[in-house]
Amino acid sequence: MDAIVFMAVIVAAALHATWNAMAKGGGDKHLSVAAIVLGHTPIAVAILPFVPAPDPASWPFLVAGIVLHFGYQVFLLNSYRIGDLTQVYPIARGTAPLLVAAISVLLLGVELAWTEIAAVFVIGAGIISLGLVRQQSGSRNLAAGGLALVTGCFIAGYSLVDGTGARLAGTALGFYGWLTLGNALLFAGYLRLLRPGTLRQIPTDAKWTFVFGGGASFSAYALVIWSFTQAPIALVTALRETSIIFALAIGVVFLRERLDIAKVISTFITLVGAALLRLSKT
């Protein structure tokens, strides 16, 4: 992987962990996630006049990406409502490389090296062990682990769809700009139906989350989508999951979540799997 692409994904990983911590750290999870998702809108509106329009061949992937991102956001929101950042985040992020690799081999005909196959099993072991991590009260939080696992399925889905769509679009920023506008509209409609007061709270109660969380989230995935057009999707997806290290540090230092040996080992196992995928030759 090119050094510039490598560094772009690492920066994206740090930004991604940051906005996830803002979503988890907010008292009202619906408000925090809404502010971040809708915080994409001003940036998208600002850049779209200066980038090419996506090629029509990418439009089906654009629509599918909008739906998959919405599903991801709904499940992520509910995962953070009942679970710790240091449990939910690694499970959700660690599942994606596992599924992307499996789909690539079974459905897309991609051949994996032995190191990549080993990485799949290592990441799987990390995910299973993370599902058994105890929450701060000392009890097992299998519900949060299950929701985080479904969240990871959505991540894998939108990674494959967005990576393919951005390549067909001929413009990473053009594709993502329209995707994020469609996603923001869908998510706003969801909130309008289920929690109508949330949208009115953003300007007063979540304006900084809107600005900084939305900016971090948009920038993180814009870097990832661009990287999808420069390197194999599976490698980018795996390298992006180094964000689990940033998430662990933020969860412990800023959110005062308990750090125990189980979380450290589980997170490390998942990271080793991501590193194996990163270093594999394709």
MIKOLTOR-612050 format. One record per residue (C-alpha): residue number from 1; chain; residue in three letters; x, y, z. Coordinates in pm, whole numbers, plus 50000, padded with zeros to 5 digits. Layout:
<sites>
<site resi="NUM" chain="A" resn="ala" X="X" Y="Y" Z="Z"/>
...
</sites>
This chain:
<sites>
<site resi="1" chain="A" resn="met" X="50000" Y="50000" Z="50000"/>
<site resi="2" chain="A" resn="asp" X="50128" Y="50344" Z="49908"/>
<site resi="3" chain="A" resn="ala" X="50259" Y="50547" Z="50204"/>
<site resi="4" chain="A" resn="ile" X="50019" Y="50837" Z="50136"/>
<site resi="5" chain="A" resn="val" X="49721" Y="50602" Z="50132"/>
<site resi="6" chain="A" resn="phe" X="49849" Y="50432" Z="50446"/>
<site resi="7" chain="A" resn="met" X="49873" Y="50762" Z="50636"/>
<site resi="8" chain="A" resn="ala" X="49534" Y="50877" Z="50506"/>
<site resi="9" chain="A" resn="val" X="49367" Y="50567" Z="50652"/>
<site resi="10" chain="A" resn="ile" X="49550" Y="50605" Z="50984"/>
<site resi="11" chain="A" resn="val" X="49428" Y="50966" Z="51013"/>
<site resi="12" chain="A" resn="ala" X="49078" Y="50845" Z="50923"/>
<site resi="13" chain="A" resn="ala" X="49101" Y="50584" Z="51199"/>
<site resi="14" chain="A" resn="ala" X="49185" Y="50846" Z="51462"/>
<site resi="15" chain="A" resn="leu" X="48903" Y="51075" Z="51345"/>
<site resi="16" chain="A" resn="his" X="48660" Y="50785" Z="51341"/>
<site resi="17" chain="A" resn="ala" X="48736" Y="50686" Z="51699"/>
<site resi="18" chain="A" resn="thr" X="48698" Y="51050" Z="51803"/>
<site resi="19" chain="A" resn="trp" X="48347" Y="51098" Z="51666"/>
<site resi="20" chain="A" resn="asn" X="48238" Y="50760" Z="51801"/>
<site resi="21" chain="A" resn="ala" X="48354" Y="50872" Z="52145"/>
<site resi="22" chain="A" resn="met" X="48149" Y="51191" Z="52107"/>
<site resi="23" chain="A" resn="ala" X="47844" Y="50982" Z="52014"/>
<site resi="24" chain="A" resn="lys" X="47895" Y="50749" Z="52309"/>
<site resi="25" chain="A" resn="gly" X="47983" Y="51028" Z="52554"/>
<site resi="26" chain="A" resn="gly" X="47670" Y="51235" Z="52493"/>
<site resi="27" chain="A" resn="gly" X="47389" Y="51197" Z="52743"/>
<site resi="28" chain="A" resn="asp" X="47126" Y="51168" Z="52470"/>
<site resi="29" chain="A" resn="lys" X="47258" Y="50917" Z="52215"/>
<site resi="30" chain="A" resn="his" X="46991" Y="51005" Z="51956"/>
<site resi="31" chain="A" resn="leu" X="47087" Y="51371" Z="51979"/>
<site resi="32" chain="A" resn="ser" X="47461" Y="51301" Z="51954"/>
<site resi="33" chain="A" resn="val" X="47434" Y="51070" Z="51654"/>
<site resi="34" chain="A" resn="ala" X="47184" Y="51302" Z="51484"/>
<site resi="35" chain="A" resn="ala" X="47418" Y="51600" Z="51527"/>
<site resi="36" chain="A" resn="ile" X="47708" Y="51404" Z="51379"/>
<site resi="37" chain="A" resn="val" X="47513" Y="51264" Z="51082"/>
<site resi="38" chain="A" resn="leu" X="47352" Y="51597" Z="50998"/>
<site resi="39" chain="A" resn="gly" X="47686" Y="51769" Z="51059"/>
<site resi="40" chain="A" resn="his" X="47801" Y="51617" Z="50729"/>
<site resi="41" chain="A" resn="thr" X="47555" Y="51829" Z="50536"/>
<site resi="42" chain="A" resn="pro" X="47727" Y="52171" Z="50535"/>
<site resi="43" chain="A" resn="ile" X="48055" Y="52018" Z="50421"/>
<site resi="44" chain="A" resn="ala" X="47889" Y="51815" Z="50146"/>
<site resi="45" chain="A" resn="val" X="47697" Y="52118" Z="50020"/>
<site resi="46" chain="A" resn="ala" X="48018" Y="52322" Z="50017"/>
<site resi="47" chain="A" resn="ile" X="48225" Y="52075" Z="49814"/>
<site resi="48" chain="A" resn="leu" X="47973" Y="51938" Z="49564"/>
<site resi="49" chain="A" resn="pro" X="47984" Y="52243" Z="49330"/>
<site resi="50" chain="A" resn="phe" X="48359" Y="52188" Z="49290"/>
<site resi="51" chain="A" resn="val" X="48373" Y="51814" Z="49219"/>
<site resi="52" chain="A" resn="pro" X="48242" Y="51609" Z="48922"/>
<site resi="53" chain="A" resn="ala" X="47903" Y="51443" Z="48938"/>
<site resi="54" chain="A" resn="pro" X="47916" Y="51063" Z="48989"/>
<site resi="55" chain="A" resn="asp" X="47892" Y="50852" Z="48674"/>
<site resi="56" chain="A" resn="pro" X="47538" Y="50706" Z="48633"/>
<site resi="57" chain="A" resn="ala" X="47688" Y="50356" Z="48658"/>
<site resi="58" chain="A" resn="ser" X="47751" Y="50426" Z="49027"/>
<site resi="59" chain="A" resn="trp" X="47396" Y="50540" Z="49112"/>
<site resi="60" chain="A" resn="pro" X="47265" Y="50197" Z="49224"/>
<site resi="61" chain="A" resn="phe" X="47562" Y="50171" Z="49460"/>
<site resi="62" chain="A" resn="leu" X="47492" Y="50524" Z="49581"/>
<site resi="63" chain="A" resn="val" X="47135" Y="50432" Z="49677"/>
<site resi="64" chain="A" resn="ala" X="47246" Y="50107" Z="49840"/>
<site resi="65" chain="A" resn="gly" X="47516" Y="50291" Z="50033"/>
<site resi="66" chain="A" resn="ile" X="47264" Y="50543" Z="50168"/>
<site resi="67" chain="A" resn="val" X="47045" Y="50260" Z="50301"/>
<site resi="68" chain="A" resn="leu" X="47338" Y="50065" Z="50449"/>
<site resi="69" chain="A" resn="his" X="47480" Y="50372" Z="50625"/>
<site resi="70" chain="A" resn="phe" X="47136" Y="50439" Z="50774"/>
<site resi="71" chain="A" resn="gly" X="47113" Y="50084" Z="50908"/>
<site resi="72" chain="A" resn="tyr" X="47463" Y="50116" Z="51050"/>
<site resi="73" chain="A" resn="gln" X="47374" Y="50441" Z="51228"/>
<site resi="74" chain="A" resn="val" X="47056" Y="50303" Z="51383"/>
<site resi="75" chain="A" resn="phe" X="47228" Y="49992" Z="51519"/>
<site resi="76" chain="A" resn="leu" X="47534" Y="50185" Z="51633"/>
<site resi="77" chain="A" resn="leu" X="47310" Y="50426" Z="51822"/>
<site resi="78" chain="A" resn="asn" X="47136" Y="50145" Z="52006"/>
<site resi="79" chain="A" resn="ser" X="47467" Y="49968" Z="52075"/>
<site resi="80" chain="A" resn="tyr" X="47606" Y="50278" Z="52246"/>
<site resi="81" chain="A" resn="arg" X="47282" Y="50325" Z="52438"/>
<site resi="82" chain="A" resn="ile" X="47342" Y="50004" Z="52635"/>
<site resi="83" chain="A" resn="gly" X="47712" Y="49920" Z="52594"/>
<site resi="84" chain="A" resn="asp" X="48062" Y="50054" Z="52664"/>
<site resi="85" chain="A" resn="leu" X="48266" Y="50219" Z="52388"/>
<site resi="86" chain="A" resn="thr" X="48554" Y="49980" Z="52462"/>
<site resi="87" chain="A" resn="gln" X="48324" Y="49680" Z="52400"/>
<site resi="88" chain="A" resn="val" X="48094" Y="49804" Z="52125"/>
<site resi="89" chain="A" resn="tyr" X="48352" Y="49978" Z="51910"/>
<site resi="90" chain="A" resn="pro" X="48600" Y="49688" Z="51868"/>
<site resi="91" chain="A" resn="ile" X="48324" Y="49436" Z="51794"/>
<site resi="92" chain="A" resn="ala" X="48158" Y="49659" Z="51535"/>
<site resi="93" chain="A" resn="arg" X="48486" Y="49754" Z="51369"/>
<site resi="94" chain="A" resn="gly" X="48648" Y="49411" Z="51400"/>
<site resi="95" chain="A" resn="thr" X="48360" Y="49234" Z="51226"/>
<site resi="96" chain="A" resn="ala" X="48397" Y="49429" Z="50903"/>
<site resi="97" chain="A" resn="pro" X="48734" Y="49292" Z="50779"/>
<site resi="98" chain="A" resn="leu" X="48616" Y="48941" Z="50860"/>
<site resi="99" chain="A" resn="leu" X="48303" Y="48976" Z="50648"/>
<site resi="100" chain="A" resn="val" X="48470" Y="49171" Z="50368"/>
<site resi="101" chain="A" resn="ala" X="48730" Y="48895" Z="50333"/>
<site resi="102" chain="A" resn="ala" X="48465" Y="48620" Z="50340"/>
<site resi="103" chain="A" resn="ile" X="48243" Y="48789" Z="50081"/>
<site resi="104" chain="A" resn="ser" X="48543" Y="48865" Z="49862"/>
<site resi="105" chain="A" resn="val" X="48641" Y="48495" Z="49857"/>
<site resi="106" chain="A" resn="leu" X="48299" Y="48327" Z="49844"/>
<site resi="107" chain="A" resn="leu" X="48108" Y="48566" Z="49618"/>
<site resi="108" chain="A" resn="leu" X="48358" Y="48784" Z="49434"/>
<site resi="109" chain="A" resn="gly" X="48619" Y="48521" Z="49352"/>
<site resi="110" chain="A" resn="val" X="48908" Y="48696" Z="49525"/>
<site resi="111" chain="A" resn="glu" X="49202" Y="48471" Z="49620"/>
<site resi="112" chain="A" resn="leu" X="49352" Y="48527" Z="49965"/>
<site resi="113" chain="A" resn="ala" X="49706" Y="48451" Z="50077"/>
<site resi="114" chain="A" resn="trp" X="49762" Y="48229" Z="50378"/>
<site resi="115" chain="A" resn="thr" X="49839" Y="48533" Z="50592"/>
<site resi="116" chain="A" resn="glu" X="49502" Y="48683" Z="50499"/>
<site resi="117" chain="A" resn="ile" X="49324" Y="48357" Z="50588"/>
<site resi="118" chain="A" resn="ala" X="49508" Y="48356" Z="50921"/>
<site resi="119" chain="A" resn="ala" X="49400" Y="48716" Z="50977"/>
<site resi="120" chain="A" resn="val" X="49034" Y="48619" Z="50929"/>
<site resi="121" chain="A" resn="phe" X="49061" Y="48361" Z="51209"/>
<site resi="122" chain="A" resn="val" X="49253" Y="48597" Z="51437"/>
<site resi="123" chain="A" resn="ile" X="48995" Y="48873" Z="51394"/>
<site resi="124" chain="A" resn="gly" X="48718" Y="48618" Z="51455"/>
<site resi="125" chain="A" resn="ala" X="48883" Y="48513" Z="51780"/>
<site resi="126" chain="A" resn="gly" X="48910" Y="48875" Z="51886"/>
<site resi="127" chain="A" resn="ile" X="48542" Y="48935" Z="51814"/>
<site resi="128" chain="A" resn="ile" X="48430" Y="48627" Z="52009"/>
<site resi="129" chain="A" resn="ser" X="48641" Y="48724" Z="52310"/>
<site resi="130" chain="A" resn="leu" X="48513" Y="49083" Z="52299"/>
<site resi="131" chain="A" resn="gly" X="48157" Y="48954" Z="52311"/>
<site resi="132" chain="A" resn="leu" X="48242" Y="48800" Z="52649"/>
<site resi="133" chain="A" resn="val" X="48394" Y="49116" Z="52801"/>
<site resi="134" chain="A" resn="arg" X="48212" Y="49221" Z="53116"/>
<site resi="135" chain="A" resn="gln" X="48060" Y="49567" Z="53142"/>
<site resi="136" chain="A" resn="gln" X="48141" Y="49809" Z="53422"/>
<site resi="137" chain="A" resn="ser" X="47886" Y="49659" Z="53659"/>
<site resi="138" chain="A" resn="gly" X="48061" Y="49324" Z="53630"/>
<site resi="139" chain="A" resn="ser" X="47782" Y="49151" Z="53437"/>
<site resi="140" chain="A" resn="arg" X="47806" Y="49033" Z="53079"/>
<site resi="141" chain="A" resn="asn" X="47651" Y="49263" Z="52822"/>
<site resi="142" chain="A" resn="leu" X="47562" Y="49018" Z="52546"/>
<site resi="143" chain="A" resn="ala" X="47285" Y="49244" Z="52412"/>
<site resi="144" chain="A" resn="ala" X="47533" Y="49523" Z="52338"/>
<site resi="145" chain="A" resn="gly" X="47768" Y="49270" Z="52182"/>
<site resi="146" chain="A" resn="gly" X="47491" Y="49139" Z="51957"/>
<site resi="147" chain="A" resn="leu" X="47390" Y="49486" Z="51840"/>
<site resi="148" chain="A" resn="ala" X="47754" Y="49572" Z="51778"/>
<site resi="149" chain="A" resn="leu" X="47792" Y="49257" Z="51569"/>
<site resi="150" chain="A" resn="val" X="47498" Y="49357" Z="51348"/>
<site resi="151" chain="A" resn="thr" X="47652" Y="49704" Z="51323"/>
<site resi="152" chain="A" resn="gly" X="47967" Y="49540" Z="51192"/>
<site resi="153" chain="A" resn="cys" X="47764" Y="49362" Z="50923"/>
<site resi="154" chain="A" resn="phe" X="47639" Y="49698" Z="50801"/>
<site resi="155" chain="A" resn="ile" X="47996" Y="49833" Z="50803"/>
<site resi="156" chain="A" resn="ala" X="48112" Y="49544" Z="50585"/>
<site resi="157" chain="A" resn="gly" X="47818" Y="49599" Z="50351"/>
<site resi="158" chain="A" resn="tyr" X="47867" Y="49968" Z="50300"/>
<site resi="159" chain="A" resn="ser" X="48246" Y="49927" Z="50268"/>
<site resi="160" chain="A" resn="leu" X="48206" Y="49691" Z="49973"/>
<site resi="161" chain="A" resn="val" X="47926" Y="49894" Z="49816"/>
<site resi="162" chain="A" resn="asp" X="48093" Y="50232" Z="49864"/>
<site resi="163" chain="A" resn="gly" X="48432" Y="50112" Z="49744"/>
<site resi="164" chain="A" resn="thr" X="48283" Y="49972" Z="49425"/>
<site resi="165" chain="A" resn="gly" X="48056" Y="50273" Z="49377"/>
<site resi="166" chain="A" resn="ala" X="48335" Y="50527" Z="49421"/>
<site resi="167" chain="A" resn="arg" X="48544" Y="50350" Z="49160"/>
<site resi="168" chain="A" resn="leu" X="48256" Y="50346" Z="48914"/>
<site resi="169" chain="A" resn="ala" X="48170" Y="50708" Z="48994"/>
<site resi="170" chain="A" resn="gly" X="48508" Y="50835" Z="48885"/>
<site resi="171" chain="A" resn="thr" X="48505" Y="51081" Z="49177"/>
<site resi="172" chain="A" resn="ala" X="48544" Y="50979" Z="49541"/>
<site resi="173" chain="A" resn="leu" X="48432" Y="51315" Z="49681"/>
<site resi="174" chain="A" resn="gly" X="48144" Y="51351" Z="49436"/>
<site resi="175" chain="A" resn="phe" X="48017" Y="51004" Z="49524"/>
<site resi="176" chain="A" resn="tyr" X="48051" Y="51059" Z="49898"/>
<site resi="177" chain="A" resn="gly" X="47905" Y="51410" Z="49888"/>
<site resi="178" chain="A" resn="trp" X="47579" Y="51286" Z="49737"/>
<site resi="179" chain="A" resn="leu" X="47579" Y="50977" Z="49956"/>
<site resi="180" chain="A" resn="thr" X="47608" Y="51179" Z="50275"/>
<site resi="181" chain="A" resn="leu" X="47330" Y="51417" Z="50170"/>
<site resi="182" chain="A" resn="gly" X="47097" Y="51128" Z="50097"/>
<site resi="183" chain="A" resn="asn" X="47189" Y="50959" Z="50422"/>
<site resi="184" chain="A" resn="ala" X="47134" Y="51278" Z="50624"/>
<site resi="185" chain="A" resn="leu" X="46790" Y="51322" Z="50466"/>
<site resi="186" chain="A" resn="leu" X="46694" Y="50962" Z="50546"/>
<site resi="187" chain="A" resn="phe" X="46819" Y="50986" Z="50904"/>
<site resi="188" chain="A" resn="ala" X="46641" Y="51318" Z="50959"/>
<site resi="189" chain="A" resn="gly" X="46317" Y="51159" Z="50837"/>
<site resi="190" chain="A" resn="tyr" X="46369" Y="50871" Z="51080"/>
<site resi="191" chain="A" resn="leu" X="46414" Y="51113" Z="51369"/>
<site resi="192" chain="A" resn="arg" X="46120" Y="51325" Z="51257"/>
<site resi="193" chain="A" resn="leu" X="45892" Y="51022" Z="51284"/>
<site resi="194" chain="A" resn="leu" X="46026" Y="50867" Z="51604"/>
<site resi="195" chain="A" resn="arg" X="46185" Y="51155" Z="51801"/>
<site resi="196" chain="A" resn="pro" X="46064" Y="51482" Z="51647"/>
<site resi="197" chain="A" resn="gly" X="46206" Y="51700" Z="51922"/>
<site resi="198" chain="A" resn="thr" X="46563" Y="51583" Z="51857"/>
<site resi="199" chain="A" resn="leu" X="46613" Y="51790" Z="51542"/>
<site resi="200" chain="A" resn="arg" X="46512" Y="52110" Z="51723"/>
<site resi="201" chain="A" resn="gln" X="46767" Y="52043" Z="51999"/>
<site resi="202" chain="A" resn="ile" X="47072" Y="52028" Z="51774"/>
<site resi="203" chain="A" resn="pro" X="47131" Y="52407" Z="51737"/>
<site resi="204" chain="A" resn="thr" X="47114" Y="52464" Z="52111"/>
<site resi="205" chain="A" resn="asp" X="47216" Y="52140" Z="52286"/>
<site resi="206" chain="A" resn="ala" X="47451" Y="51974" Z="52036"/>
<site resi="207" chain="A" resn="lys" X="47599" Y="52251" Z="51823"/>
<site resi="208" chain="A" resn="trp" X="47959" Y="52158" Z="51899"/>
<site resi="209" chain="A" resn="thr" X="47893" Y="51791" Z="51828"/>
<site resi="210" chain="A" resn="phe" X="47734" Y="51904" Z="51501"/>
<site resi="211" chain="A" resn="val" X="48043" Y="52106" Z="51407"/>
<site resi="212" chain="A" resn="phe" X="48330" Y="51896" Z="51538"/>
<site resi="213" chain="A" resn="gly" X="48173" Y="51550" Z="51543"/>
<site resi="214" chain="A" resn="gly" X="48016" Y="51599" Z="51201"/>
<site resi="215" chain="A" resn="gly" X="48340" Y="51739" Z="51063"/>
<site resi="216" chain="A" resn="ala" X="48547" Y="51452" Z="51203"/>
<site resi="217" chain="A" resn="ser" X="48302" Y="51192" Z="51074"/>
<site resi="218" chain="A" resn="phe" X="48279" Y="51341" Z="50725"/>
<site resi="219" chain="A" resn="ser" X="48657" Y="51383" Z="50696"/>
<site resi="220" chain="A" resn="ala" X="48727" Y="51030" Z="50823"/>
<site resi="221" chain="A" resn="tyr" X="48507" Y="50856" Z="50571"/>
<site resi="222" chain="A" resn="ala" X="48601" Y="51089" Z="50285"/>
<site resi="223" chain="A" resn="leu" X="48960" Y="50975" Z="50337"/>
<site resi="224" chain="A" resn="val" X="48849" Y="50612" Z="50345"/>
<site resi="225" chain="A" resn="ile" X="48641" Y="50641" Z="50026"/>
<site resi="226" chain="A" resn="trp" X="48934" Y="50801" Z="49848"/>
<site resi="227" chain="A" resn="ser" X="49157" Y="50520" Z="49975"/>
<site resi="228" chain="A" resn="phe" X="48911" Y="50263" Z="49838"/>
<site resi="229" chain="A" resn="thr" X="48989" Y="50399" Z="49492"/>
<site resi="230" chain="A" resn="gln" X="49365" Y="50370" Z="49548"/>
<site resi="231" chain="A" resn="ala" X="49406" Y="50032" Z="49718"/>
<site resi="232" chain="A" resn="pro" X="49216" Y="49700" Z="49766"/>
<site resi="233" chain="A" resn="ile" X="48897" Y="49746" Z="49969"/>
<site resi="234" chain="A" resn="ala" X="48983" Y="49459" Z="50205"/>
<site resi="235" chain="A" resn="leu" X="49319" Y="49613" Z="50296"/>
<site resi="236" chain="A" resn="val" X="49176" Y="49960" Z="50350"/>
<site resi="237" chain="A" resn="thr" X="48893" Y="49817" Z="50561"/>
<site resi="238" chain="A" resn="ala" X="49139" Y="49624" Z="50775"/>
<site resi="239" chain="A" resn="leu" X="49386" Y="49907" Z="50824"/>
<site resi="240" chain="A" resn="arg" X="49103" Y="50143" Z="50918"/>
<site resi="241" chain="A" resn="glu" X="49026" Y="49918" Z="51215"/>
<site resi="242" chain="A" resn="thr" X="49344" Y="50032" Z="51389"/>
<site resi="243" chain="A" resn="ser" X="49094" Y="50287" Z="51519"/>
<site resi="244" chain="A" resn="ile" X="49020" Y="50036" Z="51796"/>
<site resi="245" chain="A" resn="ile" X="49341" Y="50147" Z="51967"/>
<site resi="246" chain="A" resn="phe" X="49231" Y="50510" Z="51960"/>
<site resi="247" chain="A" resn="ala" X="48885" Y="50407" Z="52084"/>
<site resi="248" chain="A" resn="leu" X="49032" Y="50210" Z="52373"/>
<site resi="249" chain="A" resn="ala" X="49243" Y="50506" Z="52485"/>
<site resi="250" chain="A" resn="ile" X="48955" Y="50754" Z="52454"/>
<site resi="251" chain="A" resn="gly" X="48711" Y="50524" Z="52634"/>
<site resi="252" chain="A" resn="val" X="48945" Y="50476" Z="52929"/>
<site resi="253" chain="A" resn="val" X="49094" Y="50827" Z="52959"/>
<site resi="254" chain="A" resn="phe" X="48798" Y="51050" Z="52874"/>
<site resi="255" chain="A" resn="leu" X="48485" Y="50837" Z="52928"/>
<site resi="256" chain="A" resn="arg" X="48620" Y="50674" Z="53247"/>
<site resi="257" chain="A" resn="glu" X="48539" Y="50325" Z="53128"/>
<site resi="258" chain="A" resn="arg" X="48704" Y="50038" Z="53311"/>
<site resi="259" chain="A" resn="leu" X="49025" Y="49904" Z="53162"/>
<site resi="260" chain="A" resn="asp" X="49076" Y="49537" Z="53235"/>
<site resi="261" chain="A" resn="ile" X="49300" Y="49271" Z="53095"/>
<site resi="262" chain="A" resn="ala" X="49017" Y="49111" Z="52896"/>
<site resi="263" chain="A" resn="lys" X="48954" Y="49430" Z="52698"/>
<site resi="264" chain="A" resn="val" X="49325" Y="49480" Z="52637"/>
<site resi="265" chain="A" resn="ile" X="49379" Y="49124" Z="52515"/>
<site resi="266" chain="A" resn="ser" X="49063" Y="49118" Z="52303"/>
<site resi="267" chain="A" resn="thr" X="49143" Y="49451" Z="52141"/>
<site resi="268" chain="A" resn="phe" X="49501" Y="49344" Z="52079"/>
<site resi="269" chain="A" resn="ile" X="49392" Y="49016" Z="51914"/>
<site resi="270" chain="A" resn="thr" X="49161" Y="49205" Z="51681"/>
<site resi="271" chain="A" resn="leu" X="49437" Y="49453" Z="51601"/>
<site resi="272" chain="A" resn="val" X="49681" Y="49172" Z="51520"/>
<site resi="273" chain="A" resn="gly" X="49430" Y="49034" Z="51272"/>
<site resi="274" chain="A" resn="ala" X="49392" Y="49377" Z="51110"/>
<site resi="275" chain="A" resn="ala" X="49771" Y="49410" Z="51094"/>
<site resi="276" chain="A" resn="leu" X="49802" Y="49072" Z="50924"/>
<site resi="277" chain="A" resn="leu" X="49556" Y="49181" Z="50658"/>
<site resi="278" chain="A" resn="arg" X="49742" Y="49509" Z="50616"/>
<site resi="279" chain="A" resn="leu" X="50077" Y="49335" Z="50563"/>
<site resi="280" chain="A" resn="ser" X="49947" Y="49059" Z="50336"/>
<site resi="281" chain="A" resn="lys" X="50045" Y="49057" Z="49972"/>
<site resi="282" chain="A" resn="thr" X="49760" Y="49056" Z="49720"/>
</sites>
